[in-house]
């Protein structure tokens, strides 16, 4: 039997899809592309925004329309956060939440027995522990997303994630060590540690994110260790110092900002000020040579005035992030912010998003141009088209080169010769 995965949302979702795929593969399933025919199509959903929910519904309808004889499975954050809404999606033959995505194989067997629709969503509970969860490979890739944390205790006023993910819980260090060893044995070169609130890894326990990085770096087959998205208020001076001493650590930090306006940050319940965030950026740039900073930036939060937006955008420009992910605010039912309505019109959100995108793009293009002439090490992840290979530097600059040989999985020196505005173009060093 064949199964295909279609993953929406964050790197945690990607890690969980790989976990489910490995469960099915070990049971004899062939994992195929979602563009191919499959007996089961698994949609791993995101619910961060209303647009994400819309994408989930569209994807469900598309797979069922194109493959009416196949079974469609819905899992992920959307059914976990909004189970009643998920139940109404008739195109889904099996619905389960992210808490019990490890049950996917047994639910498939149950479905095959009588072809009856299955809805199995287990709610998160206070005090639950990190589920036994690991992967031994990551397809044919050289970079693997390793989930080490789940849940969030921050309760930002706009965010539905605590409802869809539960409270903070962390993978034990011994389990991480075992998983990384397996991945290295199967050809993985770079580990990307991911979590819903990754900075909170080890909360209320005697370890933290620096311990996780050290364990990964100690594995001889691993050449790079990278962190996923971080929250600024958990990155202590001690953690920064320890990370700076790890040669395999990649100096690229994606630190969620959301707003550069203190008034908006307070209304978002973000737990830090713009000044504190700025101080962290200065600390990172002074500690890590040639580090890059990327972020998430929200526009049109309820109550955000034009003046608030301008102040926020000025902060982005001053900080000069190497890349910015821009999101218009999306009201989510059940959050604290939803009680105050949505005061900024859709058209105004779109205008602000476009203005912010223009600023962010200018900064990024200028940064990429500043790399021209530099010699860098690139870990190549594969061929994008005939003879063109793509990879990333330690600080996550995308680089493409031409090569007559297959250089997938190799870390090679390159000299950057130009940029197309999105990536750097380079020549392999002789």
DAMOLIN-V397309 format. One record per backbone hydrogen bond with DSSP energy under -0.5 kcal/mol. CO is the residue of the C=O (numbers start at 1). NH is the residue of the N-H. Records with the same first field share a line. If there is no record, write none. Layout:
# DAMOLIN-V397309
CO: NH, NH
This chain:
# DAMOLIN-V397309
1: 30
2: 39, 40
3: 32
4: 42
6: 8, 44
10: 14
11: 15
12: 16
13: 17
14: 18
15: 19
16: 20
17: 21
18: 22
19: 23
20: 24
21: 25
22: 26
23: 27
24: 29
25: 28
29: 31
30: 3, 32
32: 5
33: 36
39: 71
40: 4, 42
41: 43, 73
42: 6, 44
43: 45, 75
44: 8
45: 77
49: 53
50: 54
51: 55
52: 56
53: 57
54: 58
55: 59
56: 60
57: 61
58: 62
59: 63
60: 64
61: 65
62: 66
63: 67
67: 70
71: 41
72: 93, 94
73: 43, 75
74: 96
75: 45
76: 80, 98
77: 81
78: 82
82: 86
83: 87
84: 88
85: 88
86: 89
88: 90
89: 92
91: 93
93: 118
94: 74
95: 120
98: 101
100: 103
101: 104
103: 107
104: 108
105: 109
106: 110
107: 111
108: 112
109: 113
110: 114
111: 114, 115
118: 95
120: 97, 122
125: 128
138: 141
139: 138
142: 189, 190
144: 146, 192
145: 147
146: 148, 194
148: 171
149: 196
150: 169
156: 159
157: 337
160: 163, 164
161: 165
162: 166
166: 152
169: 150
172: 176
173: 177
174: 178
175: 179
176: 180
177: 181
178: 182
179: 183
180: 184
181: 185
182: 186
183: 188
184: 187
189: 223, 224
190: 144
191: 193, 226
192: 146
193: 228
194: 148, 149
195: 198
197: 200
198: 201
200: 203
202: 205, 207
208: 211, 212
209: 213
210: 214
211: 215
212: 216
213: 217
214: 218
216: 219
218: 220
219: 222
224: 191
225: 250
226: 193
229: 198
230: 256
231: 234
232: 235
234: 236
236: 240
237: 241
238: 242
239: 243
240: 244
241: 245
242: 245
243: 246
245: 247
246: 249
248: 225
249: 251
250: 252
251: 292
252: 254
253: 255, 294
254: 230, 256
256: 232
257: 259
258: 298
260: 262
261: 265
262: 266
263: 267
264: 268
265: 269, 270
266: 269
268: 157
273: 277
274: 278
275: 279
276: 280
277: 281
278: 282
279: 283
280: 284
281: 285
282: 286
283: 287
284: 288
287: 289
288: 291
292: 253
293: 322, 323
294: 255
295: 325
296: 257, 258
297: 327
299: 329
301: 304
303: 305
305: 309
306: 310
307: 311
308: 312
309: 313
310: 314
311: 315
312: 316
313: 317
314: 318
315: 319
316: 320, 321
323: 295
324: 326
325: 297
327: 299
331: 333
332: 335
336: 339
337: 340
338: 341
343: 345
345: 349
346: 350
347: 351
348: 352
349: 353
350: 354
351: 355
352: 356
353: 357
354: 358
355: 359
356: 360
357: 361
358: 362
359: 363
360: 364
361: 365
362: 366
363: 367
364: 368
365: 369
366: 370
367: 371
368: 371
369: 372
371: 374
374: 376, 416
376: 414
378: 380, 412
379: 392
380: 409
382: 390
385: 388
387: 389, 403
388: 384, 385
389: 401
390: 381, 382
391: 399
392: 379
393: 396
396: 398
397: 393
398: 424
399: 391
400: 426
401: 389
405: 407
407: 410
410: 380, 412
412: 378
413: 429
414: 376, 416
415: 427
416: 373
418: 425
423: 420, 421
424: 400
425: 417, 418
427: 415
